[in-house]
Each structure stands twice: as structure tokens, then as C-alpha cells.
Amino acid sequence: MPSATKRIPAFELSVVSRHITYRKRGTALSLAAIALAVAVSLTFVALQDGLQEFLFNIIVDDLPHVTVTPKDGDDYIHLYKSLIEWAWSIPGVVAVSPGLGTTATFTHKDNVENVEMLGVDPVEMDKIYNIAKYVTDGDLNSIHGGKRVVICRKLAERLKINPGETVVASFPDARPAGLVVSGIFDAPTGWPEDIALVSLSTARDFLNEGDVVSSVDIKLKDVYLADAAARRLNDLGYKAESWQQLYPEILRTLAIEGFQNILIILLIMIIAAFGIGSVMYMLVNEKTSEIGMLMALGATGRMIRDIFLLESGILGLMGGVAGAVLGLIFCLYLKSQVINMSSAGGQQVTLPVIISPWNFAVIVLTAALLSVIAGAYPAWKASRLDPVEAING
């Protein structure tokens, strides 16, 4: 019999191999429990990681990182060009976009709709919101050319208007204006469906205002510098808010999802691992006589303990590998699915799924480790059996 001190426990492995081979039903149930737990965990993590990246990409790609608005009691930001100069002096700023927003009533033939009309510099706005990629008819930059407007597709459908036709913009105390529709865009996720984009000069003429804006959006190279940038502008007397202040629900979601990932995975894996522990406990009771015979032949309590620990670990590892393959299949299937987001104007998106080799390795090894832990008590019980009593049953 090989010594128990050898690096490769050949004797223990041979006993484990016999148990796994001859107890096919118990082995299959144990492997299925771990495989299913690992597959569910990996699929869940892939979806949650995809959601976190989706939300973070919205912050990085399609939202301002700092927004400056009028002080309390003011309708507009005056002398905003000084603000823009200060904004560009902040390290890491990559875009500064002034805007002038107002409510307007659009009329085309017999169709009337209230809209949010926003005067912008299309070049600077696109650097922050990447809106140009959503324009399907016409050109965002066309609003530079006088009384032109680019409108959301849903709004165009309600007004029954096409590119090249004219819509009349009006509102109490405002100057009515005829605007030529020079572009139509699909509303990005989270955007209202009643938005219309015009140039800053067109918005000022409509409101009969001077050189003012109602907001200044700022984009940074590093999104986590937003709080510091907002504080710097606040110290200069402006009302600035970072994306963490403007969209706290996104920040909370990112934090909560990370914690939920860890907690749910651990719970799933622990439940599955203790299924293996139960199987090991029943195995000890079934193999009491065999354990006694092994001890009578010279096997030590430590060797008996190692047999059951090895069996738990091998079952956990085998189940983990099988679950990883199953989880990969689930993830690839989900990654190919397209969902229709009715709340975002019918926009179709693929499910955000991230397949990370690191997650696969960690979860498979965690399954094996928890299986060993779950099998520790049955292994300890087996190692404490009295050989004579064990042989007699």
C-alpha cells in the first residue's frame, strides 16, 4: 500500500475512483446539482456584468458628466462664455456644450403637439450625447443653416411631417417661427419622444432673449473626476452638479448589483455544495463496513478522511466544469437574443451579456472549494470510526 505521506495519494484516489464509478446514480445527482448551480451562477453574473457595463457606457458615452444650470431664482445663465472658459480650464475636460431649452407648440396642418425644443451647438452636443448616430434622415449639423429643426421620429409621426416640410413653432410670449424639418432621429434610450433640436440662435429668437443659455453640459475624460470638477465650478459661484448627483440611481444600481452578484452566487453554490455534503454523509453510512476493512488493512484515519475530502472536491470540480460548459451555452444563446424596448420608442437591443473567463474560473473553483467544505464533516466522521465496530456494521 502506498505511503500516506506521498505527494500523490494513489491509494485514496483509487478508492475515490471506485466510489464514483460504482455509485453512478449518486454521482450523477451530485454532478447535476453542482453543474446546474454553476450554470445558473455564470448566466446570472454574465447578465449582471452586462447590465453594469450597459449603464456605465451610458454614463461614459451618452450623458454629460457635469451639468451647470441657472442659480435659484434665475431663468438663464448670463455671461455663460466665461463659464465655458472656466470649464475648459479644468483638467480632463473633452467637451463643453451650451444649451437653451424651452417648451413650444408645434403645428403642422391639423396636427398640434407640445414639444421640448432645445437650442444647441450640434458639434459640441454630439461630442457629449453622440446624437448624430441616431439621425436617420437628414443631418444634425443642418440646424446651423437658419430656421431648421431636427425632430424625434415619434414626434414626426404624430405631426405627420416629413423632411423638407415646415412646422410652425409657437408659445405664449414667444415669437412664432416657421421651421423646416431638416432631420429626423430615433430617440436614444431614456430620451423623451417629444424633443426637437434647433440652433442656439433659433432658440434665442423664438424666446426673444439675448445671448443666454439654460444649461452647460461638460464631458470629462475620466468620469470619476466629475465630483471634483463640479465642486470647482461651485466654488466659482456656479450651480454645477456631477453625474453622481444627477443620476444617483445609476450609482446605486452599480453598487447594489455588485453586492447582489456575490451574495446570490454564494447562496446558490452553498446550497449545491451541501447537496454533495449530504451525499457524502450517506456514503459514509453505506460504506461503514468498507471503511472498517480499509482501516483493518492499515489505512489511517487521515487517509480515510482524505478519501472523502478528495471525492467531494472531485465531484465539485467535475460538476463545476460541466456547469461552465452549460453556462457558456446559456450565455451565448442569451447574447444572440434581441429584445424590443417599448419604453424607448420600440428600439431593439441585444441582451447585455458579458462572458468573462475570469468569472468562469472563479466560480468553478469556488464550487470545488465549497464541495470540499461541505464534505468535511462526513470525512471527519468516517476518520473517527472504530475499525472493529465498523466491520461489524
N, C-alpha and C positions, 0 to 999 in steps of 0.2 A: 504494500500500500504506500503511495507517495507520502512524503512527509508533509505535515500541515503547514510547515514553515516555507515551503516552496512558493516562489512568486506566482506561478500559475497553478491554481488549485485544481489539478486534473481530476482528483477523486470527487471533489464536490461538484465539479462541472458534469461529470459522468452521471451522478445521481440526479442532478437537476435535469439533464437531457432526458433521462428515463421518465422522470415525473411529467415533463412537458409532452413527451411523445405518447405516453400511455394514457394520460388524462386529457384526451382530446376535447371532450365537452367542456371541462373546467377551463382548459387553456383557451378555447375559442371564446368563451364568455368573458374571460379576463381581458383578452386582447381586444374584443369588441367594445368593452366598456372604456378602456383607455383610448382606443382609436377614435371612437365617437367623441369623447371628451376633447381630445386633441384637435380633431377636425372642426368641431364647433368653436373651440377657443381660437384657432387660427383664422377661421372665417370671420368671427366677431372682431378680432383685432385688425384684420385687413380692412374691414368696413369702417371701424372707428378711426384707424390711421388715415384712411382715405377722406373721411369727413373732416378730420382735423386739418389735413393738407388743403382740402377744398376751402374751408373757412379762412385759413391763413393766406391762401392765394388771393382770396377776395380782398383781404387787407393789403397785401403787398401789391397786387396788380390793379385793382378796380376801385379803390377807395382812397381818399386823402388821409394822410397821417396826422395832420394838424389842420383845424379849421378855425378861422378868425371871423367873428360875427360882430355886428354893432353892439356898442355898450348898452346897458339897460337904459331905456328911455329914448334911445336913438333909433331911427329907421334905417340909416345908411352909415357906411364908413366913409368919412370925408378924408381928403388928403391920403388916399389909400396908396398912392405911389411911393410915399415914404415908407409905408408898411411893407410894400413889396421889396424895397431896397434893404430894409432890416431883415426880411425873411431870407433874401439871398445871401446875407452875411453870415447866416447860421451854417456851421459845418454840416455837410451831408445833404443839403437841400438839392433836389434834382428837378423840381418843377414848382411853379407858383402860378395859380390860376385864379384871377378875379372873376366874380360873377355878380349879376344883378337879377334877382328873381322877383316875379310879380304874378298875380293872378290875372287872367284875361279870359274874355269870352270870344271864342272863335265861331264864325258863322260862314257856312258855305251853302248857298241856295237855301233850302228849308231846314238845314241841319245846324243845330246850335250845341256847343259843348263848352263847359268851363275847363280851362287848362292851366297848368303851371308853366308859364313862359319864363325861360331863363336866358338872359343875355350873357354870352361868354366869348372868350378868345378861343376859337376852336383848336388852335395849335396847342396852347397851354392846357386846355381842358383834356385833350386827348392824351397828353403825357400822364395825366393822373387817372382818368377813368377808362382809357382805351376804348372810347366810344366809337371811333371810326370803323373798327372791325365789325360793328353791328349794323352799319349803314348798308342797306341792300339796294337802294335806289338813290341815285344822285351822289352828292359829295358833301361831307361835313363842312369843308372849307368854303363851300359856296355861299355861306351866310355872310361872308365878308363883302359880298357884292351887293350891298344895298338892302332893300326891303325883302329879304328872303328868310325862309324858315325851314328847318328840318324837324319833322314830327314823328312821333311814335306810330308804329304800324296800326295798333289797336285804335288810336285816335283817328288816324286816316280812314280806317274802315267805318267808324261811327259817323264821321263827317262826309263819307263817300266822296273823297277827294283824291286826285291823282297828282303825281309830279307835274309841274308846269301850270297847274291851276292856282287860282288866287283865293285866299281865305281872308276874311275881314276880322281883325282883332279890335276889340273894344272893351271898355270898362268904365265905370263912373270915375270922373275926374281925370281920365286918361285921354290921349289923342288917338282917335280911331286910325287904324293903318291897314292898308291892303298889303298882304304878304304873299309872295309867290312861293309855293311849296317846291323847294329845290332838293329835297331828300327825304327819305323815309328810313327809319331804323327800327330794329327789333329791340324791345326793352331788355336790358340785361337783368339777370336775377336780382330781385329786390327793388327794382326801379318801378315807379308808378307808370301807369299806362296812359296818363293824360299829360305828358310832358312835351314841350316844344322848345327848340333851341333857336335863338336868333343871335345877332351880333350885339355887343355891348352898346354900340351907338343906336341900334334899332330899339333896344330896351329903354335907353335913356330918352329917346324921342317920344316913345309911347307914354312913358311916365312923366314927361315934361320936367325931367331932372337934369342937373348939371353932371359934372364929372365925379360920380359917386358909384359905389358898389355895395352890395348887401352881404358879400362874403368873400373871403380869400382862402382858397384851398392850397395846402402845401404838401408836397411829397418828399420823403426822405429816402436816402439810400439804405439806411438801417431803421426799420420800423420801431425798434425799441429805444430810439433816441427821441421819439415823439414827445414824451412827457417833459424832457429837458428843454426841447425846442418851445413847447407851449409855455413853460414857466418863464423862459427868457422873454417871450413876447408879452406875457402878462406883466412882467417887471417893467416893460416899456410903456405900459398903460393900455394895452390892447386886451380884448376879450378872446383868448385863444384856448382851444380845447384839443387834447390829443385823441387819437382813435380809441385809446383805453377808456377815456371819459365819455366819448360819443357812442361807442358801441360796447358797453360793459358786458352785454350778454354774450358776445363773441369770446371775450376773455374768460368769462366764467365757464363757457362751454368747453374751451380748450383745456382748462384746468380740471373740470369735473370729468370730462371724458377720459383723460389720462389716468385719474384715480380709479374710475369705474373699470377701465380695462384690466388693471392689476387685480382688483378685488374680485371681479366676476370670474376671471381666468383661474385664480387660486381656488375659489369655491368649486368650480366645475372640476378642476383637477383633483382636489382633495376628495370629493365625492367618488370619483372614479378610482382613485388610488386606494381608498378604503374598501372598495369593492374587491380589489386584489388582496387587501388585508384579510377580508372575510374568507376568501378562497384559501388563503394560506392557513388560516385558523382551522378550517375544515380539513385541510390536507394533513395538518399535524394530528388531528384526531383520527383520521383514517389510517395514517401511516405509523401509528404508535408502535405496533409490533415491529415494523421495519426499522424504526429508529432504534428500538432496543437491540435488534440484531446487529445493526451497524456499530453501536456502542460496544456490544459484546465482542465484535471483531477488532476493536481497537480505535474506533472513531471517537475523538474527544468531543466534549460539549461545544467547544469553539467551532469544530468542523461541522457539527450538526447545525449550529446557528448560522454559519456561513452558507450552508446549503440552501436554507430557506430565504436568507437575505439575497443570495445570488438569483434564486428563482424569482423573487419579487422584482428585482432590478431588471432581469432579462425580459420578463413579461411586460414590465413598464416600458422598456426601450423598444421592444418589438411592436407593442401596441402604439407607441409614440410614432415610430417610423410609418406604420400603416396609416395612422391618423394624419400624418403630414402629407402623404400621397393623396388621401381622400380630401383633406382640406385644400390642397392645391387645385384639385379638380373643381371643388365648390367655388373657389376664388376665381378661377379662370372663367367659369360659367357666369358668375355674377358680373365679372368685369366686362363681359360681352353684352350685357343687358342694357337696353335703352329705356329710360322712364320719361314719361310726359309730365312736365311740371305745370299743371293747370294754373297754379297761383302765380306763375311767371309768364303768363301770356301764351301758354302751350309750348314753351321752349322744351326741347328734348335734350337730355343729357345722359351720359353713361354713368352707371353707378360708380362712385369714387371708391376704388378698391386698390390698396397698396400691398403688393406681395413682397415681403421682406425676408430674405434668407436668415437674417439675424433672429427675427421672431420665430421662424420655424425651428432653428437650432435651440433657442432658449426654451421654448415650450416642450419640445421633445425631451430635452434633458431634465426639465422640471418634472415631467411625467415619470421619468425613470427614478428621479430622486424621491418624489413623494411616494412612489410604489415601494421603494426600499424602506422608507419611514413607516408606511402602513404595515409592512411585513415584519417590523422589528419585534412586536410583541409575540406573534406566533413563533418567530425564530427563537426568541428568548425562552418561551415556554418549552419548545422542543429540546433546547440545550439543557434544560433543568430536569428532564425526565430521568427517573431511575431505571437503569437497563433491565433489571430483573422484573420490576413491575410492568415496564413497557412490553417486554416479551410475553408476559402472561396476559397482556391486554388490559 
